[in-house]
Every structure is written in C-alpha cells, then in structure tokens.
Amino acid sequence: MADHILPYYLVESLPSNFIGYPKGTKIECRPYSFGEQMNLQIAGENGKKLFKNILDGVRCNIPKNTITTTDCIYLGIFRKLISTKQDKITVETTCPVCLHRNKHTFTLKDLKFKNLEFDKLPIIANLQNYVLYFELMTVKRLTYCLDKFNGEALSLFASQVTRIDEVERNEDFEIVKCKQLDLGEEKLLKKAREIIGTATDIDKEVLDDVATYLSDYGLTPLDLVCQDELCKADYTVQLEENNVLVYPFRESDKSARNRIKFGDESDNKSDRPAQNELSGSGTAD
C-alpha cells in the first residue's frame, strides 16, 4: 500500500560514489511509513531484517541485493531524512565519558562521505601464486555469509572475491603464466577462503591493505559535544554503529497533538458510571 501513496526521491549520491555499479544505475527511495518506522528498532537487531526493511522502500534498475551494504545503510538514513517535512534526523548517542544519552539534530547537508582511495573496481591483489579480484561487500554476499558461515570474518572477506587467477612468476615477480580459475560461486568462495586463510608474509600484508580499502568508505564520523552540563566532552560517532539510534526529527509536537482528542463528544456523560462504581464501593469494609 505504501508504494502507491508515498513519493519516491532520487538518490543522487552514495558513499561508494556509484563505483562498481553498472553505468546508468538509478536508485530511488520513499519515506518510511508509520508501521515501518515502528519496526526499525526491532529490525536493527538483525542484519538481514534491517537490510530487508531498508530495501523494501527502495526501487532501482539493478537487483536490490547487489547494492553494497554501506550504501544500503546510508539509504536507510536517507529514508529517515525524507520521512518528515523538516528533512532532519535526530541522532541519539551515549557519551563515552559520562554515559549521558545525547540527542543531536542533523540535515542531509551535514552528512559527508569519506574520500575514496580508489576510483574504480575491482581491487586487484597480486599474491605470490594467485591474483585475487575484489569487489565491495553487497547485501547479497553478506546475507549468504550470515546464513552459511554465521557471519565469520574470514568468509565475509573472501566473499568479496569475484575472480581468481592462478599464476606463476619469475624472480622479478612478473607473471609468466596465468590461468583464470573457472569456478561457480560456492567453489570460488571456498577457494578464496582457503587462499586468504593461509596467506603469510607479504601476501598477508597485501590482503591487510585490501581489507582497509574495502572497508574505509561511508559516512564521515560526526563530531559531537556531550549535552550534560557537568561533562561537555567532545566525541565522535559513526552513524553506521549499532548503538547509534537515528530517527526522523520532529520540530514540534503541537501540530500533531491538535489533531488528537480524548473521548467521543457524542457520549452522554450522565450514562457513565460514577468513579466509586469503577473501583467497587469506594469505601473500605
């Protein structure tokens, strides 16, 4: 029902800067309905439910589950931003110094993306005996790893490998023989997991750097000041963190409350039971 009532808004920017998506990719989002908004906190307790909740309000010309996980989290924040006419969100965090619960307000313009250290994909890792081709983590890959490997870190990293070349190198580390392994998705993941899990020495260092590139994008941390008068500590938070609550900002409750009444004006008050009838005799025996 919400798809027919709520408008869709074009998403013009993403943390990934649309790198890795097909040319001409178009993504649109609609605001959260009241029911969806009520379920946000519950959905946030489970990664798969959270992504489903977000993507239910997204339409695009690519399969939804090929959207990267970081972009998907941003789309969830974007949907919250367009869910009220003020175009603002409230960010609720806990001060790490005094544990005071703070609420700060931000607009879409306040949210900035990290500068990407790459401008195209895949990220190619040259190991001693293999060349691995990495893409960004997608909702599809994450969901598979949650189901199959219970979210194991090694499997999550290996799932981002989309191609493996087996190579032979000379003393100058130049490739003298190369063969692309023809593997299905499951066998590709198994092989990538094996290669990465047994990597040592320089291969390990290369993979450490690749992991940093793949994860170091998204929204920049927000600089906050604790609102407790006795604390006033400076701290930063990532909106993607599980302990940070983000929800639509309400400028004032006045306009909404003016549309709420208590009791039906057509009720005949004389027909209502007296107060002592609601609580028994009203006197002690």
N, C-alpha and C positions, 0 to 999 in steps of 0.2 A: 504494500500500500504506500509506503514512504517514497518509493521510486516515482510514483505518479504525482506526488504532492510537493516534495521538496526539490528546489532547483539544484542544478549541478554547476560547479565552479571549476574553471580550467586551472590546472596546476602548472604554473609557468616555471618553477624552479624546484630542484630536488637536491638533497645532499650529494648524490652521485653526479649531478650536473648532466644527467641522462647518458653518461658514459656507459657503454656496454648494452644499451638498448638499441633496437632497430631504428634506423633513420625514419623520422616521421611519427615516432611514438607520441601518443596523445593520452593524457591521464586527466580525468575529471573526478571531483568529489562532491558529495552532497552533505549537508549538515547532519548531525545525529538527531534522530527522533527522541522523544522523551523516554520511550522504552529502552532504546539502545543506550542512552545516557545513564539510565539507572543500572544497566548491566555492566558498565565499563569497569567498575572496581572488581567485580567477580571475574570478568574476562581477563583482567590483568594478572590474575593468579595463575593463569595457564597460558604458555606461549602460543599454542595452536589456536585456542579460543580467542586470544587477543587479536591475532592476525586475521582470523575469520571475521571478527567483529568490525575491524577496520575496513577490510576489503569488501564487505557487504555494501558499503556506501561508496565504492569506487567503480568507475567504468573506464575502460581503456581499449585500445585496439591491439593489445597484446594479451597473452594469457596472464591473468592476475597473479598467479603464483610464481611468475618469473620476475616480479618486482623484487628488488633487493630488500632485505629485512630492515636495514637502516632507513631506506626510503619509505618503507611501509610504516614504520614508527612515526616518521615525520608526517605522513599522510593522516595518521590518527590525530596528531596535534593540529594539523591544518583543518581537519573536520571539526575539531572543537572550536577553533578560531572563527569558523564561519557559522557556528551554531547559535550565535547571538548577534544582534544588530550592532553591538558595540565593537565587534571584531577584536575582542580582547580575550585573554585567558588568565586564569588565576593559577599560580604555581605555588603549591604548598610543600614546604620542606622542613626538615629538622635541623636546627643549628648544631653543628658538631661540637661546639664548645659548652653550651649550657642546656642543650636539648629542647630549647623553646621551639614550638611549632609556629613557623612563619608563613605568611601569605603575601605574595608579591604579584603585581599585575603587569602583563606584557602584551604588546601587539605583535602582529606578524612582522612589522619592520624591525622590531627589536631582536628577532631571531636571525642569527647569522650562521652561515655554513663555514666549516673549516676549508682552507685552501687545499685542494687535492694535489698530491705529489706526483700524479700521473694524469695524462690526458687521453689515454686510450687503453683498451684491453685487447687481449689478455695480458696479464703479467707473466713473463716467461722466466722461469728459474732454471738456470743451467747448472745441473749437478754433474758429478763425475761420470755416471753411466746413464743418466736419464735427463731429458728436458721435460719439465712439467709446465703446463699452461693453466693459469689460474684465472677464474672469474670471481666477481663479487658474490657473496652469500645471498641466495634468493629464498623466498618463503618456501618454495618447493623443496629445496635442498635441506633447509632447516627442519621442516616438518618430517621429511624422510628420516633424518638422523635422530630426531626426537623419538620417532616410532621404532626405528630399527636398533639404535645404539643408546637410547636413553640420554641423548644429548652429550655423549662423550666428546671431549675437546678434540682429540686426535681425528675422530671421524668427521667432525664438523669442518675442520681444516682440510682434510683430504677430499671432502665432498665438493670443494671449490675447484678441484682439478677437472678440467674438461677434455684434456688430451695429454697423452704420454708418448714421448719418443724415446726409444732405446738407442743409445749412441755408443760409438767407440771414438776415442780421442787420441791425438798424438801427444808428444811431450809438451807442445805449446798450447795444449788444451783446445786445439782446433778439432772440429768434428770431421772424421774421415769416413764414417759410416753411420747412417741414420735410418731407423725403421719406425714408423708410427704404429703403435700397437692398436690392433682392431679389436676393441673390447666393448661389450654392452655396458650400460650404466652401472649395474651392480658389480661386475668384474672390474670395471675401471676404478670404482671407489675402493674395492678390495686391494687392487694393485697399488693405488696411490697411498692408501693407508699403510701398506707394507713398506713402500719406499720411504715415506716420511717418518714412519715409526722407527726405522733402523738407521736413519741418517746420522752421520758423525762428522766431526772435524769441520772443514769448510762448507760441506753440504748443509750441515746444521745451521751455520751462520747465515747462509743464503736463505734458508727457509725461515729463520727468525726475522730477517728483513722483509721477506714477502708477507709474513703474517702481520707485520706492522703496517705495511702499505694497505693491505686488505681491510684492516680494522680502523685505521686512523682517518675516518671521514665521517661526516654527520654534522650535527649542530655544535657550534662552539659552546663551551660552558658558560653559564650565566653567573655574573658577579653579583652577590647578594650581601646585604648587611642585616644582621640579626635585629629584629624589632623589639627585643627585650631591652628595657631602659638601662638595666644594670649590666648588659652584655655588649651589645653593639659590635659584635665580632664580624669581620669580613670573611666570607667563604664563597666557594663556587660549587655549582651543581651541574650535572648533566641531565637534561630533560628525559633522556632515554633510561635513566636508572629506575629500578623497580620501586624504590622508596620515595620517589618524587611523584606527587599527585598533580595532574594537570586537568583542569576542567573549565568550562565556559564561565567567563566573568559576568556577574550581574551588577549593573551600575546602581540600581535601586530596587528594593522590593515593593515600593509604593504602588507603581502602576499595576503590578500583578495582583497585589493584595486588594486593590479596589474592585477587582472582579471576583472576589470571594465573599460569600455571605454565609451566615450561620442560621440554620432553621428555615423552614418554609413559611413565608408570610401568610399563607392561607390557613396555617394551623390555628385552631381555636384553643387559645391558651387555657381557657376555663375547663377544657376537657382533659388537660394534663394532670397526672396525679400530683398531689402535694408532696413536698420534699420528704415528710416523715413517712409517706407511703412507699417511697423508694428504698428506705432503709429499715423498714419494719415499723414498729410503733413509735420510734423516735425517743422512747424513754426506756430506762433500764427496768427490768422486772424487780 
